[in-house]
Amino acid sequence: MDQMGSMQKLRIIQVGLGVRGQKWAEVMRAHPSVEIIGYVDTRLEVAQALIASWQEQTPFYASLVGALADHSADAVLLVTPPDLHHEQSMLAFQHGCHVLCEKPLTEIYAESIALVREAEQRGLHLMVGHNFRYLPVNQHLRQMFQTQEQGQTGFGHFTYLRNRDGNRADLNKYPLSMHQPMLLEQSVHHFDLMRYCYGEEITHVQADTWRPAFSTYEGDCCVSALLTFESGFRLNYLGTWTSGHNRFAFEWRTDCSKGAIFQKQQFEELYKTTLTPGLALEGELFKTDAKVEPLQSIPLPACRAFYDDTRGLLDEFIGAVLHNRPLITSGKDHLKTLGVTLAVDEAAVSGQKIEMKSFYQSRGVPAAWL
Ligand SMILES: NC(=O)c1ccc[n+]([C@@H]2O[C@H](COP(=O)([O-])OP(=O)(O)OC[C@H]3O[C@@H](n4cnc5c(N)ncnc54)[C@H](O)[C@@H]3O)[C@@H](O)[C@H]2O)c1
């Protein structure tokens, strides 16, 4: 509240009204602490039609430069293709604005480091759009690993097998020609969730990426990685946007000393099992469902994926900017998620096992940021 007793609002310019931007606009428009003071999109006709359909008078612009010249904003939300994020974030910082930028912050590591440094030097916040952290399933997973409810982690197995045809009308088009579309657009979310939920950093990366001949993408869209975590456990990852079956298959399984944890759907469905001591010494050698510990379903609050989780992320940003709360999903934190993501690319090209400590050092990331 301000001195007049009215709720303080964050004055935001939103840049990008494409597939993701339209979801962001819905979340922002419904938020009591947000005032959208302008929209920016190079497709003016799209912006105009959308704003008219919302029965709003909010001004819209073809460039961020124009919007920043006309308004004094507190923050800029960037929902544009990744190759624009560096230039647009820098511009926002130069106008004294905090930035909430969609993932990946940039495709080039040095540019992301430069953005984190610029934000720090100017005393501004930089946040990255890892909204999936705020899905109830991921919040619960994080809590389970924080409390070590199932004991010590032995290994993880993460599969994301999807036949995503990049030519579909309701999908963004820029990934069709990206160098690493799956890795930079999708796997980046998965690596971020692993870091966030396990509460551990990835220390080593072994990986390969490739393009099946029947893919609709120009770049690689199969990503396979073996990741080592601080406590020594390994996670095996396979993600793809080019599959031979249209049934989407998602599973994130973690086996621990007292049982296992299974996330069976991308945005929901969490189960655990409790290991029965001695059961492995008895009965069949290769046990089937009826003879093993049953899956126990974990109840989770209802959630509208892409909206409720985005609202959680926006709350974090508003908390930091308006109420001085810590920013957790920050640009600095993203340097570790993006570092692992780009180390996968490097490992695929070099065939080498990458040690993340050396990776950060060689890129000039200050030790204090890690
Ligand atoms: N966090 C998530 O869940 C999630 C989901 C999807 C996409 N994304 C991210 O959101 C970002 C945008 O993805 P999308 O799917 O909305 O892409 P999109 O191609 O559908 O939308 C991009 C929009 O930016 C506009 N644009 C292009 N150049 C511009 C410029 N110079 N100035 C202003 N506007 C410009 C385009 O006209 C388009 O409307 C990407 O970084 C992507 O990775 C995040």
Ligand as a Chemical Component Dictionary entry (heavy atoms), coordinates in Angstrom:
data_LIG
# 
_chem_comp.id                   LIG 
_chem_comp.type                 NON-POLYMER 
_chem_comp.pdbx_formal_charge   0 
_chem_comp.three_letter_code    LIG 
# 
loop_
_chem_comp_atom.comp_id 
_chem_comp_atom.atom_id 
_chem_comp_atom.alt_atom_id 
_chem_comp_atom.type_symbol 
_chem_comp_atom.charge 
_chem_comp_atom.model_Cartn_x 
_chem_comp_atom.model_Cartn_y 
_chem_comp_atom.model_Cartn_z 
_chem_comp_atom.pdbx_ordinal 
LIG N1  N1  N 0  8.037  -20.424 -20.090 1  
LIG C1  C1  C 0  7.242  -21.059 -20.919 2  
LIG O1  O1  O 0  6.422  -21.880 -20.504 3  
LIG C2  C2  C 0  7.351  -20.775 -22.384 4  
LIG C3  C3  C 0  6.499  -21.396 -23.315 5  
LIG C4  C4  C 0  6.626  -21.050 -24.653 6  
LIG C5  C5  C 0  7.593  -20.125 -25.048 7  
LIG N2  N2  N 1  8.399  -19.549 -24.117 8  
LIG C6  C6  C 0  9.412  -18.539 -24.492 9  
LIG O2  O2  O 0  8.755  -17.316 -24.817 10 
LIG C7  C7  C 0  9.489  -16.614 -25.826 11 
LIG C8  C8  C 0  8.562  -16.335 -26.997 12 
LIG O3  O3  O 0  8.040  -17.546 -27.498 13 
LIG P1  P1  P 0  6.643  -17.607 -28.295 14 
LIG O4  O4  O 0  6.265  -19.041 -28.336 15 
LIG O5  O5  O -1 5.661  -16.640 -27.757 16 
LIG O6  O6  O 0  7.140  -17.132 -29.748 17 
LIG P2  P2  P 0  6.231  -16.481 -30.897 18 
LIG O7  O7  O 0  7.043  -16.519 -32.125 19 
LIG O8  O8  O 0  4.883  -17.126 -30.899 20 
LIG O9  O9  O 0  6.030  -14.976 -30.387 21 
LIG C9  C9  C 0  7.051  -13.998 -30.440 22 
LIG C10 C10 C 0  6.389  -12.630 -30.642 23 
LIG O10 O10 O 0  7.412  -11.649 -30.650 24 
LIG C11 C11 C 0  7.119  -10.712 -31.692 25 
LIG N3  N3  N 0  8.334  -10.031 -32.104 26 
LIG C12 C12 C 0  9.304  -10.457 -32.965 27 
LIG N4  N4  N 0  10.281 -9.537  -33.077 28 
LIG C13 C13 C 0  9.944  -8.511  -32.252 29 
LIG C14 C14 C 0  10.538 -7.264  -31.911 30 
LIG N5  N5  N 0  11.719 -6.909  -32.436 31 
LIG N6  N6  N 0  9.898  -6.464  -31.051 32 
LIG C15 C15 C 0  8.719  -6.816  -30.501 33 
LIG N7  N7  N 0  8.094  -7.980  -30.782 34 
LIG C16 C16 C 0  8.696  -8.818  -31.644 35 
LIG C17 C17 C 0  6.520  -11.578 -32.795 36 
LIG O11 O11 O 0  5.764  -10.793 -33.708 37 
LIG C18 C18 C 0  5.655  -12.538 -31.988 38 
LIG O12 O12 O 0  4.341  -12.039 -31.790 39 
LIG C19 C19 C 0  10.699 -17.498 -26.147 40 
LIG O13 O13 O 0  11.803 -17.093 -25.398 41 
LIG C20 C20 C 0  10.241 -18.891 -25.699 42 
LIG O14 O14 O 0  11.293 -19.756 -25.352 43 
LIG C21 C21 C 0  8.281  -19.850 -22.808 44 
# 
loop_
_chem_comp_bond.comp_id 
_chem_comp_bond.atom_id_1 
_chem_comp_bond.atom_id_2 
_chem_comp_bond.value_order 
_chem_comp_bond.pdbx_ordinal 
LIG N1  C1  SING 1  
LIG C1  O1  DOUB 2  
LIG C1  C2  SING 3  
LIG C2  C3  SING 4  
LIG C2  C21 DOUB 5  
LIG C3  C4  DOUB 6  
LIG C4  C5  SING 7  
LIG C5  N2  DOUB 8  
LIG N2  C6  SING 9  
LIG N2  C21 SING 10 
LIG C6  O2  SING 11 
LIG C6  C20 SING 12 
LIG O2  C7  SING 13 
LIG C7  C8  SING 14 
LIG C7  C19 SING 15 
LIG C8  O3  SING 16 
LIG O3  P1  SING 17 
LIG P1  O4  DOUB 18 
LIG P1  O5  SING 19 
LIG P1  O6  SING 20 
LIG O6  P2  SING 21 
LIG P2  O7  DOUB 22 
LIG P2  O8  SING 23 
LIG P2  O9  SING 24 
LIG O9  C9  SING 25 
LIG C9  C10 SING 26 
LIG C10 O10 SING 27 
LIG C10 C18 SING 28 
LIG O10 C11 SING 29 
LIG C11 N3  SING 30 
LIG C11 C17 SING 31 
LIG N3  C12 SING 32 
LIG N3  C16 SING 33 
LIG C12 N4  DOUB 34 
LIG N4  C13 SING 35 
LIG C13 C14 SING 36 
LIG C13 C16 DOUB 37 
LIG C14 N5  SING 38 
LIG C14 N6  DOUB 39 
LIG N6  C15 SING 40 
LIG C15 N7  DOUB 41 
LIG N7  C16 SING 42 
LIG C17 O11 SING 43 
LIG C17 C18 SING 44 
LIG C18 O12 SING 45 
LIG C19 O13 SING 46 
LIG C19 C20 SING 47 
LIG C20 O14 SING 48 
# 
